[in-house]
Amino acid sequence: MGAPGQRSNDAGAAFRAEVRAWLSAAPRPDGLHDYGGTPEVADVPAGRRWHRLLADAGYACLHWPSEYGGRDASVREQAIFAEEAARARVPRQLNIVGPDLAGPVIMRFGTPAQRERLLPGIRSGDHLWCQLFSEPEAGSDLASLRTKARQDTDGWLIDGQKVWTSAAAVADYGLLIARTGDERHKGLTAFVVDMSLPGITVRPLRQMDGESKFNEVFFTGLRLPVEAVLGAVGQGWSVATATLGQERLSLGAQAVGMFEALRTVADAARDRDRLDPLLRDRIIRLWARIWLLRDTWLRAVGTDPEPSSSAFSVLKLMSSEIYRDLGDLATAALGVDALVAGAPLVQRMLVGRAQTILGGTSEIQRNILAERVLGLPR
Ligand SMILES: Cc1cc2nc3c(=O)[nH]c(=O)nc-3n(C[C@H](O)[C@H](O)[C@H](O)COP(=O)(O)OP(=O)(O)OC[C@H]3O[C@@H](n4cnc5c(N)ncnc54)[C@H](O)[C@@H]3O)c2cc1C
């Protein structure tokens, strides 16, 4: 038992050292900062240049098979890379959707021609992708989506609306799920959308933190060619479920930034003479939860789990709720200074609210854990 674990630890340590050395030496494009999984419009030029450096060094699309230019990285190696990138305060890649969601489903469901046409641009960072799933009446209950795709003589005609589409305003391609039939799941089909086509209107949404990372997207008579279908007609639900969960591989890596943020919160409270026993207690409790997150994550990735593993529901729940509570604690530490708009700690509180919604809400994660792990009734 001990020897293989030891070997994988050694391999992990060697990979970590290699990544850390590269990240510390790599030049930083002007304006690069750790913008998370999705860049703002202004972040895209630096994000693209950074992604190209990662691709040239073999660190873009680590988890992709080598035949597509990846490195066949294990979950553990992906996790190490995510943690080292967080430590170095740089994004892991241009954005999440292309490398983590679209790429793997194109490999699995795409035709050889689609793979050849679409994968190189994702790997190089030339093509930024968005995920066109959620609609005003279809979020957690994605299968109730209503955007319609109708077949006509030379392809498909798309009409409908998507919402909360991260990076749609800067995306070159979108992965769309649309309704092609009446059956709830079997009536869904996946499409690759060239976002420059006529018939697409993208309207940025202003978030309460002042940024505009996500958008409304309207399709009015959008014409797509036959070869835009990804997988078979009616296979959209399988494509959609295959993408969900992929982004969770890096969840525990957030612990690195959280420890730092917690230290900043404690300093802010001390500077304002607000470090009373009550606040101290909240800081310590959160510190313990961040340790638990990191430890749970290390244990989970050590077993190289499938992205659909319920371990990731636990991690999603832990990381998003700690993120949110850290923001709330920051405002308590700042006191009246929290009213100063734009302060980084206030920003953290505002962004924290989104964490428990995106990628599956906390309530949905609890449902999954209750039903799949604890065997409780629906
Ligand atoms: C920052 C951010 C980025 C996003 N980016 C994208 C993107 O790029 N592409 C995309 O397609 N979508 C994106 N989303 C949308 C996201 O997937 C949805 O917001 C999420 O699935 C929830 O759907 P909803 O907002 O429609 O809420 P609803 O599903 O309407 O839920 C409303 C409330 O009801 C609760 N609820 C719903 N169903 C149940 C249930 N069965 N049991 C218990 N409680 C339930 C929810 O937990 C929630 O509290 C993004 C969201 C955010 C916040």
The ligand as an SDF file (V2000), in Angstrom:
LIG
                    3D

 53 58  0  0  0  0  0  0  0  0999 V2000
  -21.2790   34.0300  -11.8480 C   0  0  0  0  0  0  0  0  0  0  0  0
  -22.1590   33.1130  -12.6540 C   0  0  0  0  0  0  0  0  0  0  0  0
  -21.7360   32.6730  -13.8990 C   0  0  0  0  0  0  0  0  0  0  0  0
  -22.5610   31.8450  -14.6630 C   0  0  0  0  0  0  0  0  0  0  0  0
  -22.1270   31.4670  -15.9180 N   0  0  0  0  0  0  0  0  0  0  0  0
  -22.9420   30.7150  -16.7000 C   0  0  0  0  0  0  0  0  0  0  0  0
  -22.5530   30.3850  -18.0470 C   0  0  0  0  0  0  0  0  0  0  0  0
  -21.4740   30.7540  -18.5260 O   0  0  0  0  0  0  0  0  0  0  0  0
  -23.4000   29.6570  -18.8130 N   0  0  0  0  0  0  0  0  0  0  0  0
  -24.6000   29.2110  -18.3360 C   0  0  0  0  0  0  0  0  0  0  0  0
  -25.3200   28.5220  -19.0760 O   0  0  0  0  0  0  0  0  0  0  0  0
  -25.0180   29.5240  -17.0660 N   0  0  0  0  0  0  0  0  0  0  0  0
  -24.2120   30.2760  -16.2580 C   0  0  0  0  0  0  0  0  0  0  0  0
  -24.6110   30.6070  -14.9720 N   0  0  0  0  0  0  0  0  0  0  0  0
  -25.9520   30.2320  -14.5450 C   0  0  0  0  0  0  0  0  0  0  0  0
  -25.9950   29.1630  -13.4880 C   0  0  0  0  0  0  0  0  0  0  0  0
  -25.7180   27.8980  -14.0310 O   0  0  0  0  0  0  0  0  0  0  0  0
  -27.4070   29.2190  -12.8850 C   0  0  0  0  0  0  0  0  0  0  0  0
  -27.5310   30.4680  -12.2310 O   0  0  0  0  0  0  0  0  0  0  0  0
  -27.6420   28.1060  -11.8960 C   0  0  0  0  0  0  0  0  0  0  0  0
  -27.7230   26.8660  -12.5580 O   0  0  0  0  0  0  0  0  0  0  0  0
  -28.9480   28.3400  -11.1140 C   0  0  0  0  0  0  0  0  0  0  0  0
  -30.0060   28.5620  -11.9870 O   0  0  0  0  0  0  0  0  0  0  0  0
  -30.9750   29.8250  -11.8100 P   0  0  0  0  0  0  0  0  0  0  0  0
  -30.1300   31.0320  -11.6330 O   0  0  0  0  0  0  0  0  0  0  0  0
  -31.9500   29.7960  -12.9270 O   0  0  0  0  0  0  0  0  0  0  0  0
  -31.7310   29.5860  -10.4350 O   0  0  0  0  0  0  0  0  0  0  0  0
  -32.9370   28.5910  -10.2010 P   0  0  0  0  0  0  0  0  0  0  0  0
  -32.6310   27.2460  -10.7520 O   0  0  0  0  0  0  0  0  0  0  0  0
  -34.2010   29.2630  -10.6380 O   0  0  0  0  0  0  0  0  0  0  0  0
  -32.9420   28.4840   -8.6240 O   0  0  0  0  0  0  0  0  0  0  0  0
  -33.4680   29.5050   -7.7710 C   0  0  0  0  0  0  0  0  0  0  0  0
  -33.3110   29.0330   -6.3220 C   0  0  0  0  0  0  0  0  0  0  0  0
  -34.0890   27.8310   -6.1220 O   0  0  0  0  0  0  0  0  0  0  0  0
  -33.2460   26.7880   -5.6370 C   0  0  0  0  0  0  0  0  0  0  0  0
  -33.6360   25.5170   -6.2340 N   0  0  0  0  0  0  0  0  0  0  0  0
  -33.8710   25.2510   -7.5510 C   0  0  0  0  0  0  0  0  0  0  0  0
  -34.1730   23.9690   -7.7250 N   0  0  0  0  0  0  0  0  0  0  0  0
  -34.1190   23.3780   -6.4990 C   0  0  0  0  0  0  0  0  0  0  0  0
  -34.3600   22.0500   -6.0200 C   0  0  0  0  0  0  0  0  0  0  0  0
  -34.6750   21.0580   -6.8430 N   0  0  0  0  0  0  0  0  0  0  0  0
  -34.2100   21.8180   -4.6920 N   0  0  0  0  0  0  0  0  0  0  0  0
  -33.8780   22.8130   -3.8280 C   0  0  0  0  0  0  0  0  0  0  0  0
  -33.6580   24.1080   -4.2320 N   0  0  0  0  0  0  0  0  0  0  0  0
  -33.7770   24.3800   -5.5380 C   0  0  0  0  0  0  0  0  0  0  0  0
  -31.8360   27.1610   -6.1010 C   0  0  0  0  0  0  0  0  0  0  0  0
  -30.8640   26.5580   -5.2720 O   0  0  0  0  0  0  0  0  0  0  0  0
  -31.8690   28.6710   -5.9760 C   0  0  0  0  0  0  0  0  0  0  0  0
  -31.6200   29.0610   -4.6450 O   0  0  0  0  0  0  0  0  0  0  0  0
  -23.8100   31.4260  -14.1670 C   0  0  0  0  0  0  0  0  0  0  0  0
  -24.2320   31.8480  -12.8990 C   0  0  0  0  0  0  0  0  0  0  0  0
  -23.4290   32.6870  -12.1530 C   0  0  0  0  0  0  0  0  0  0  0  0
  -23.8990   33.1270  -10.8070 C   0  0  0  0  0  0  0  0  0  0  0  0
  1  2  1  0
  2  3  1  0
  2 52  2  0
  3  4  2  0
  4  5  1  0
  4 50  1  0
  5  6  2  0
  6  7  1  0
  6 13  1  0
  7  8  2  0
  7  9  1  0
  9 10  1  0
 10 11  2  0
 10 12  1  0
 12 13  2  0
 13 14  1  0
 14 15  1  0
 14 50  1  0
 15 16  1  0
 16 17  1  0
 16 18  1  0
 18 19  1  0
 18 20  1  0
 20 21  1  0
 20 22  1  0
 22 23  1  0
 23 24  1  0
 24 25  2  0
 24 26  1  0
 24 27  1  0
 27 28  1  0
 28 29  2  0
 28 30  1  0
 28 31  1  0
 31 32  1  0
 32 33  1  0
 33 34  1  0
 33 48  1  0
 34 35  1  0
 35 36  1  0
 35 46  1  0
 36 37  1  0
 36 45  1  0
 37 38  2  0
 38 39  1  0
 39 40  1  0
 39 45  2  0
 40 41  1  0
 40 42  2  0
 42 43  1  0
 43 44  2  0
 44 45  1  0
 46 47  1  0
 46 48  1  0
 48 49  1  0
 50 51  2  0
 51 52  1  0
 52 53  1  0
M  END
$$$$
